[in-house]
């Protein structure tokens, strides 16, 4: 429990530093698209059109309609785990998180 709490504090501090640095806060949507395709494209539609390969997986273009995509930052830093067993744990560094979120925001 204490180890998880420490990871949460460290992840939060890294995110604070990353998102207060304007070069990281902006992110690179092109790199984010590559991450989304490589890490998530097996199940999710990661582009601006098309159906998800796994019908239950929401297309990424609809995520910002469901909730603020910035809320994914902490989960991506700590290790995003979904409520279903088919989704692998995804953990990214702050620069990659900024890129990923910039891509999601561009859809």
C-alpha positions, 0 to 999 in steps of 0.5 A: 500500500505504501509503495503504491502511494509513493508511486502515486506521489512521484507520478503526480510530481512528474506530471506537474513538472511535465505539464508546466513545461510548455514544450511537453504540455503541447505534446506532438500529435503525430507521435501520439498517433503512433503510440495510439496505433501501436499500443491500442490499435489492436482493439480501438479505432484510433483514427478519425473514422472507422469501427474499433476492431473489438466492438466493445472498445470505444473509438478514440475519437469519442473519448473526449465526448465521454470525459475530459481526456486530461483525466487520463494523464495520471492513469497513464503515468501510474499504469492505466488498467481497465475494468476488463481483462483483455486490456493490457496495463499501459504506463507512459512517461510524461512526454509520451503522455503529452503526445498521446493526449495531444493526439486524442485532443486532435481527433 
